[in-house]
Amino acid sequence: MQNHWKIPRTAWKVMQLSFLQIFFAVVFVGLSWATETPAQELLSTRLTVKVENRDLKYVLARIEREANVKFMYSVQVIEANRKISLNATNQSLSQVLDNLLKPLKINFRVIDRTILLNTKTTENAAAFGSISTTFAESEPEFVVKKITGKVIDDEKGEPMPGVSIIAKGTTIGTTTNTNGEYVLTIPDEAKVLVFSYVGYQPQDVNVGNRSSINITLKIDPRSFDDVVVVGYGTQYKREITGSVASVSGKEVRAVPVVGVDQALQGRVAGVQVTQTSGQPGGSVAVRVRGVSSVSAGNEPLYVVDGVPFYNWNTTFNQGPPGIFGTGVVSNALSVINPNDIESIEVLKDAAAASIYGSRAANGVVLITTKRGKSGRGKIEIDSYYGSQSANKQLSVLNSQQFAELNNEARANSRNDLGNPTSLPAAVRPIAELANPGSLGAINTNWQDQIFQTAPMQSHQITISGGNENSQYAVSGGFFNQQGIIKVSGYKRYNFRINLDQKVNENFKIGTNIVINNATNTINRAFGNPYGGQGGLVYGALLQTPTIPVYNTDGSYARPNYAGGFASIDNPLSSAIDYWHPINTTRLIGSAYGEIKLHKNLKFKTVMGIDANYLKNNIFIPTSSGAPPPSAGAGFAFASQELIWINENILTYTNSFGKHNLTAVAGFTSQGAGFERMISRVFNFPNDLVQTTNGGQTDLTNSFREEWRMASFLGRVNYSYAGKYLVTAAVRADGSSRFGPGRRFGYFPSISAGWNIADEDFMKDVKFISDLKLRASYGLTGNAEITNTVNSFANYPYIAGLGISNYTFGGSAANGLAPTNISNQDLGWESTGQVDIGLDASILKGRISTVIDYYDKETVNLLVGGTPLAFTTGFASSIQNVGKMRNRGWEFTLNTRNLDGAFKWSTSFNIGFNRNTVLSLGGDPNRQLPFGNSITQAGSPVGYFFGFVTDGIFQNQSQIASSPTQPGVRPGDIKFKDLNNDGRIDNLDRTNLGDPNPLRIYGLSNSFSFKGFDLSVFMQGVSGLTVYNQTRQSIESLGTLGGGSGVINNATSTLDRWRSESQPGNGTMPRATALDPNNNNRFSNRWLEDGSFLRVRNITLAYNFPKIMLEKVKLDNLRMYVSGQNLFTFTKYTGYDPEFGRNGTNPLGAGYDDSNYPVARTILMGINIQF
């Protein structure tokens, strides 16, 4: 059964036209408003103003709104409270001012969009000076005092546009222009100028007799990063009562990464970011405060510029096994260019995240992109070139060592069999390996053949600017990363435009558009070939060194001796022939309109779309295979997805006395539709036709899905005197994924904060700058049921139908049969979370810290395989029967260690998390198996489950005195009899370790001196176990290879047991081709400590002096050299402890089966601003 959904062609047309109309309207309106307005043009502006008997200041305010101007005057000179009337219909601004001001004997002068007022009386002339007016030349002129100057940023040394300068005690003022310069005419009685700018310390400057005043403004440490983006709004950091962490755009851009999620690695306490593959453009698993589900999603919700973003990590697993490869290979978040990021906020607790309701159980990541700012246009160019290489290679046997091991394994197995006349192929001698000493001429290191030194480059340009009414930010770029495994790579073209247009004082509009085209070229870089996945890295490790890369005729060499393991092809041939590109085109766009309904009330509506088109084509030539030729194979996959959203938000703000109130209420609706097609073809006769019509079709499938969601939300923030803070929020989500009776979920939260440092009793404690205690409790949900082919994941409560053949009239006929039982009670997973936090800073902010303790419990956990009564006709179903708990604490410390000419700052964070499954339903002993992992109540999710080793049997007497192990011989591994029943069997398996880290941490140090700056960033995890499945294969000692044993092994096997007098290292068993004791079974032998500390990035940069750049008309020039993944400190013996094939599946995390290794990168770059 399929969910038939299709976007009608007319609907597509309407959506495209509507979106384009909004886009071009904003563009052209923005460009038309983004220029300076001459005085004459301003005075010709036509307006209508009708007032009766109102204060002059009211009339001036009306004109300000209608004509978009600003009046400035001294209240000592202009009597603003006098009553007047004005009746102007469609008159020019010049006419209106003449009619209004002449009777009052007031002069005016236009400076930009500011109108300066002064009286015409002789008495005031001496006090105010004189200005030239727009009235007739016969009018009197007065002398004015004019002040000029320039404002500079103290830290950057750059001019500051938009700084406010006010003559103290008057309304006379101006702002600096794009060069930081200003001109201000003031009355004689104005003795002090006040300079102010958001985020900087204001300054009062005495005028005296000066006509030129130049100053520098310093950053206010308490307000520089005071504003934090939260759901559906912003808040001052000191007023936040939830757990919110921020990462600046500068930190994001510090590390050259493809996806934004990778930039979070090690930056936020309690957020685990795991690269599941080193493949360029490969996916990343992000966990906020642990794993919260076993069946639904565990990724956080991503919101980009206020619009929810869906992270489509593309997975391929379209067999038959091994032909096309498997695994998560594409990261959808790579669509967002890290250079475009202004800031990232992570909402970790329920109080901060509950405004997003059913999608917030795993946290929320808010991504804000750069927007235009008032001032002259700016251009920024950022480019870098780099080189990548593999961090390490695993040491494997050379040709002679390989032959000796192979001969020994086969001889041991022949002895085990008693040398019968008829020998199985696995133990027969191989003639080509009979004389190991003669094999040195060919000694192929296959890792050298598939790995390469790979280039990468990135070129990005951003243009931004605007004026007080219109702002724009446009960026475009190109990114190209070749992989360290040959042929693989990632290439991306990106474009973004953000526009904001203030139509009038009460209405503004804007748009955000991102267009991205990416090609991810992947190959079979991972996977155990014995399961048929045929990974390239495995192939390079296991293929025999006795085979050359090429035959004498230039063709690829393949295994050709008797018993050769044909499942492993020539690894270089596999890299060249078994690759395939995945092309993705994505458009993410939104348009908004915001209207001020009242001075305290505004309404904002947003319409957004996320359209994604993906195609993937594979062709495997007939020349591949071991030995060739093989039947060619082809695969085609196409997918188109469209998600739309409409949000309507009312925001009310008010302050009265010491009370501050902000309320948000809204309604949102969202929908999605997906359509996919799969075609799989075999038996191509040749390589001439490489599309799916050239072979025999094995599988053709297409399907459609859709879902809808409607939501109501509200939040109230209240503070008293800035000291006592309360926030309450609620969201109601209705989803089509659940049955009518369970369709809506309700997610409330409450939180409170106390700014202790503002209390009177703390005023004498001078060294404490800020001290805030906060606490929260709330509910969030999880509706992200895993989307898999034909699983009816979007309508899981409905009984699905699948194709089922039956016999009718003696012949086979096609039919449909139920594939699952209906469950109308299926509903939301719900997570309740308690958070207690402390925010503190001392010594004027030089040392600050954030500490959080949390305890979150997920109930109504969706658990598959829940047993059903036999009478239902089904063995099991997915039901809301489980419970899971995560609890832990987080600590963040930021310090400014040195603050003089030589600056040094440090940032450290660490998070501790303990995961426990509380219940999987009624049976307390119920288990959810996944490979060699088990999930059950009382233990962490996905812990390893297997045997425990107890050394090596040295002789027959030790075997006789030990519990029974069938087939055991001297040299085999001894396993512990944990249940003491006298024999070794599956009942002796036990919990062997937890793949979920106990601790995750990051450490960053930044240094600067004059023009140089140096940053060192390290990240690590500890308290986890990794299953080294790679080592299980390359230490198989002849037991693997489809019964042939003709595979290479690691050099660690040189310390194997050979006899009682040559026991080896005491842990490595004997070589054997048949392995009757099953030494290779899953046990603690293959588990290792996965803890590591990685030097993630070191960057050294030089910023050229401003005085030098002025000569070449540049604002900033920065050159840098950067190294990434330079060193890793770990006891782990594999390629990398971080990667795990099942990293996105909590039931089977921590498996390392030769994933694509991490690359060490060195690059040089330049940043130019002008």
Buried (B, 14 or more C-beta within 10 A) or exposed (E): BEBEBEBEEEEEEEBEEEBEEBBEBBBEBBBEBBEEBEBEEBBEBBBEBEBEEBBBBEBBBBBBEBBBBBBBBBEBBBEBEEEBEBEBEEBBBBBBBBBBBEEBEBBBBBBBBBBBBBBBBEEBBEBBBBBEBBBEEEBEEBEBBEBEBBBBBBEEEBBBBBBBBBBBBBBBBBBBBBEBBBBBBBBEEBEBBBBBBEBBBEBEBEBEEEEEBEBBBEBBBBBEEBBBBBBBBEBEBBBBBBBBBBBBBEBBBBBBBBBBBBBBBBBBBBBBBBBBBBBBBBBBBBBBBBBBBBBBBBBBBBBBBBBBBBBBBBBBEBBEBBBBBBBBBBBBBBBBBBBBBBBBBBBBBBBBBBBBBBBBBBBBBBBBBBBBBBBEEBEBBBBBBBBBEBBEBBEBBBBBBBBBBBBBBBBBBBEBBEEEEEBBBBBBBBEBBEEBEEBEEEBBEBBEBBBBEBBBBBBBBBBBBBBBBBBBBBBBBBBBBBBBBBBBBBBBBBBBBBBBBBBEEBEBBBBBBBBBBBBBBBBBBBBBBBEBBBBBBBBBBBBBBBBBBEEEEEEBBBBEEEBBBBBBBBBBBBBBBBBBBBBBBBBBBBBBBBBBEEEBBBBBBBBBBBBBBBBBBBBBBBBBBBEBEBEBBBBBBBBBBBBBBEBBBBBBBEEEEEEBBBBBBBEBBBBBBBBBBBBBBBBBEEBEBBEBEBBEEBEEBEBBBBBBBBBBBBBBBBBEEEBBBBBBBBBBBBBBBBBEEBBBBBBBBBBBBBBBBBEEEEEEEEEEBBBBBBBBBBBBBBBBBBBEEEBBBBBBBBBBBEEEEEEEEEEEEEEEEBBBBBBEEBBBBBBBBBBBBBBBBBEEBBBBBBBBBBBBBBBBBBBEBBBBEEEEEBEBBBBBBBBBBBBBBBBBBBBBBBEEEEBBBBBBBBBBBBBBBBBBBEEEEBBBEBBBBBBBBEBBBBBBBBBBBEEBBBEEEBBEEBBEBEEBBBBBBBBBBEBEEEEBBEEBBBBBBBBBBBBBBBBBBBBBEEBEBBBBBBBBBBBBBBBBBBBBBBBBBBBBBBBBBBBBBBEBBBBBBBEEEEBBEEBBBBBBBBBBBBBBBBBBBBBBBBBBBBBBBBBBBEBBEBEEBEEEEBBBBBBBBBBBBBEBEBEBBBBBBBBBBBBBBBBBBBBBBBBBBBBBBBBEBBBBBB
